[in-house]
Amino acid sequence: MAKSKFYITTAIPYVNAKPHIGHALEFIQTDSVARYHRLKGFDTHMLSGGDENALKNVQAAEKEKMPVQEFVDSNTTLFENLAKKLNVQFDVFQKGSDQAHHFPASQKLWELCQKNGDIYKKKYKGIYCVGCELFYTRDELDENGECYEHPGKPLEEVEEENYFFKLSSYTEKILDLIESHNFQIVPDFRRNEVLSFVKKGLEDISISRSNERAKNWGVPVPGDDSQRIYVWFDALNIYQSGVGFGWNEEEYKKWWPADVHVIGKGIIRFHAVYWPAFLLSAGLKLPKKLLVHEYFTVNGQKMSKTLGNVIDPIELINRYGADALRFYFLKYFSPFSDGDFSEEKFKIAYNADLANGLGNAAARVARLAENSGFEFEEEKPLEAIYSEEVTEAFEKFEFNVVLQNLWNVRLSVLDKHINDNAPWLIKEESKLKLTLQQEIDMLRSLARQIQPFMPETSQKILEQFKGPKIKSTKSLFPRLP
């Protein structure tokens, strides 16, 4: 029997700077969902990539006095390295500057929309935010006349002739898709936000830039050498170009549509409105679900280069390990509310839940098993069995609820079993062996269940306790000072 497929993506990060902990958070969330589906037997595919054709990348390269391709290649490598350090398993990392695969895919999407009569050319004057790669109207700006996502950054007055997409033609279709839940947006308050935006009526949007303003960088507009495809029309298509659209029809049919796009709240409009409209116009299938997560603040403040509080996740991984970071991000932050990161809070959680919690439980069971001298039943590869409550929380992307349950129920039950039965006091060999076998099985079961969140720790525990002989090893999570 063929496996059900599951295709999930992260947002496609801009590569104008090195990654920060916000990128790490999204990578971890997406990887946990993918690992969960692999455990459940799905044929799972996970994609990320580099949004390399943005104007901000060109400007950042100019500032560094580097050729644009060399600049984006260098920064894209940093994102791929972050994923590897976090044990995040991307099956595809699709570069926007990939002329063999991505360029023909974006040009094909353009041609399909153009064939449907949804692309036209006109002169336009507007206010442009390079940070968002988006034109804004005055009423969409804050009281200082600045973009909400990039306060303090000056906006540009831009006037040129561009190609436009007839987004206005898709107001009713997108409303119907969202209201009928055929296109799902999680959580509900973000769905309602999108509905409110769409109900105001959609306006046509620019989908190209002149070669002059694009600095001749990006995907050329088919049939017009004077224009480049605008970043959102182009970048969103990485979700398709990475799985064969425009160059491998068999691969594309296997994976598309995406089951889940994981994105941050700041880019919801592009994914919940523009992207479905482009696909509808092109006659292509729509993604099934959009998971919208909130942001990190750092010590109570929004992350900002100006404030100097942008945290490098690589430094945290080098100090504390990938699994400790994965655990903290997933247990202590709901995807659906902003969370404040501080290293001090992280250390407190690490010592309480990992050093004194899981690490201590594993060490106690290993020491008792080793001292007993017994041989135990060997570990058999088994499915991770989640309770109905945990499964429901996972399906809702409530990672914090899942981990709270595993710690408050499964780990607590193991600790209670050890304390109540006091194996160190049992003299009868058969009773001692049975008691220890029960505790080893509990630990193995917990290890299988934490695999989507803490893959390295899961593997270490299963390896250490596979039997028949069990030995103590160094602490999984040494206590932090």
Buried (B, 14 or more C-beta within 10 A) or exposed (E): EEEEBBBBBBBBBBBBBBBBBBBBBBBBBBBBBBBBBBBBEBBBBBBBBBBBBBBBBBBBBEEEEBEBEEBBBBBBBBBBEBBEBBBBBBBBBBBBBBEEBBBBBBBBBBBBBBEBEBBEEEEBEBBBBBBBBBBBEEEEBEEEEBBEBBEEBEBEEBEBEBBBBBBEBBBEBBBEBBEEEEBBBBBEEBBEBBBEBBEEEBEBBBBBBBBEBBBEBBBBBBEEEEBBBBBBBBBBBBBBBBBBBBBBEEBBEBBBBBBBBBBBBBBBBBBBBBBBBBBBBBEBEBBBBBBBBBBBBBEEEEBEEEEEBBBBBBEBBEEBBBBBBBBBBBBBBBBBEEBEBEBEBBBEBBBEBBBEBBBBBBBBBBBBBBEBEBEBEEBEEEEBEBBEEBBEBBEBBBBBBBBBBBBEBBBEEBBEBBEEBEBEEBEEEEEBBBBBBBBBBBBBBBBBBBBBBBBBBBBBBBEBBBBEEBEBEEEBBEEBE
